[in-house]
């Protein structure tokens, strides 16, 4: 799957990039963990550069 860097990622795209399930991302959101997330309406969206920085920094807040 080619992930675009010019728009926010969906939960599915972020899960694919991190190699985790969508359920895990929702759990992290509920627990206040995981990469920073933006809510647009009722949908979660992730900034690709922030997710990459979060992953590279040992899963700490970017």
Contact map, one row per residue, 1 for C-alpha under 8 A:
11100000000000000000000000000000000000000000000000000000000000
11110000000000000000000000000000000000000000000000000000000000
11111000100010000000000000000000000000000000000000000000000000
01111110100000000000000000000000000000000000000000000000000000
00111111000000000000000000000000000000000000000110000000000000
00011111000000000000000000000000000000000000000000000000000000
00011111100000000000000000000000000000000000001100000000000000
00001111110000000000000000000000000000000000111100000000000000
00110011111111000000000000000000000000000000111100000000000000
00000001111111000000000000000000000000000001110000000000000000
00000000111111100000010010000000000000000001110000000000000000
00000000111111110000110000000000000000000000000000000000000000
00100000111111111000000000000000000000000000000000000000000000
00000000111111111100000000000000000000000000010100100000000000
00000000001111111111110010000000000000000000000000000000000000
00000000000111111111100000000000000000000000000000000000000000
00000000000011111111000000000000000000000000000000000000000000
00000000000001111111000000000000000000000000000000000010000000
00000000000000111111100000000000000000000000000000000000000000
00000000000000111111110110000000000000000000000000000000000000
00000000000100110011111110000000000000000000000000000000000000
00000000001100100001111111000000000000000000000000000000000000
00000000000000000000111111100000000000000000000000000000000000
00000000000000000001111111110000000000000000000000000000000000
00000000001000100001111111111000010000000000000000000000000000
00000000000000000000011111111100000000000000000000000000000000
00000000000000000000001111111110000000000000000000000000000000
00000000000000000000000111111111110000000000000000000000000000
00000000000000000000000011111111110010000000000000000000000000
00000000000000000000000001111111100000000000000000000000000000
00000000000000000000000000111111100000000000000000000000000000
00000000000000000000000000011111110000000000000000000000000000
00000000000000000000000000011111111000000000000000000000000000
00000000000000000000000010011001111100000000000000000000001110
00000000000000000000000000000000111110000000010001100110001111
00000000000000000000000000000000011111000000010001100000000011
00000000000000000000000000001000001111100001111000000000000000
00000000000000000000000000000000000111110001110000000000000000
00000000000000000000000000000000000011111111100000000000000000
00000000000000000000000000000000000001111111100000000000000000
00000000000000000000000000000000000000111110000000000000000000
00000000000000000000000000000000000000111111000000000000000000
00000000000000000000000000000000000000111111100000000000000000
00000000011000000000000000000000000011110111110000000000000000
00000001111000000000000000000000000011110011111000000000000000
00000001111001000000000000000000001111000001111101100000000000
00000011100000000000000000000000000010000000111111100000000000
00001011100001000000000000000000000000000000011111110000000000
00001000000000000000000000000000000000000000001111111000000000
00000000000000000000000000000000001100000000011111111100000001
00000000000001000000000000000000001100000000011111111110000001
00000000000000000000000000000000000000000000000111111111000000
00000000000000000000000000000000000000000000000011111111100001
00000000000000000000000000000000001000000000000001111111111111
00000000000000000100000000000000001000000000000000111111111100
00000000000000000000000000000000000000000000000000011111111000
00000000000000000000000000000000000000000000000000001111111111
00000000000000000000000000000000000000000000000000000111111100
00000000000000000000000000000000011000000000000000000111111110
00000000000000000000000000000000011000000000000000000110111111
00000000000000000000000000000000011100000000000000000100101111
00000000000000000000000000000000001100000000000001101100100111
